[in-house]
């Protein structure tokens, strides 16, 4: 018995010695691999941290920044809430009552789309359970089965209430849980003045947003390629999976195809909310987002705002408009919306 105990002790001691050798060998190997990069190290960067990098590190060139030439005053409009945002630089070009809460109407469907895109695959088949016949609809029939892609086209292009409700109703635990996820996502995006009670945009005292929040939401949405493609679609016909029912869809946005550069994104209207429109405009290499809430003429007034922006603003490289001595390659302030993470950075030497 003692013999086996002694034998086991020798085996354990032998394994420990070899384990130590393996660990030491691994450490030495790792250090040897780092020899060509003696100045590389990792540390945590938090929001708002100032990061200083040596001259030989080249950061991406900042986007051109919009500068107002003040050729003319902003147009006088009936629109109660306005927010105009330069997308690449995140610069505010103009605002009016941008923190005031309004009914979003069908621009609610922007968030509906984002929640749905996080869960469904485009070829997932959904079943129409409850038929919504109020306001705009694509004419869905109870029991009809369509792909999520077809329903999303219906929601974003045709602004179909029945399509939006079907998407929400097929979500795990139904419409209530879907709306809960809409509000969780709004909180995650930092939309402090936005809240949803339904996936369609029906008027409700607790279904509200602001021009500033709606611009933030739209900026996130258009970064999704599927969303961006759909909202830029002028017209399309979709069918159920059995090709029994066909649904012609027409984009409600009258500026699409009329005003050069308009590539979406969403309309909205109720008697209480008034006319609502979120527009993305790509022109002369620039990309600007326009939000109008509670307007008497969303298309005409948005067009006036588009003309005013591109007449009055010019986009210049950061190097031409920043104070002397500021060089983005050495003094770089992390954006406030930068998530906390670990970044490999060059050690200052």
Secondary structure, 3 states (H helix, E strand, C coil): CHHHHHHHHHHHHHHHHHHHHHHHHHHHHHHHHHHHHCCEEEEEECCCCEEECCCCCCCCCCCCEEEECCCCCCCCCCCCEEEEEECCCCEEEEEECCCCCECCHHHHHHHHHHHHHHHCCCCCEEECCCCCCCCCCCCCCCCCEEEHHHHHHHHHCCCCHHHHHHHHHCCCCHHHHHHHHHHHHHHHCCCCCCECCCCCCCCCCCCEECHHHHHHHHHHHCCCHHHHHHHCCCEEEEECCCCCCEEEEECCCCCCCCCCCEEEEEEEEECCCEEEEEEEEEECCEEEEEEEEEECCHHHHHHHHHHHHHHHEEEECHHHHCCCCCCCCCEEECCCCCCCEEEEEECCC
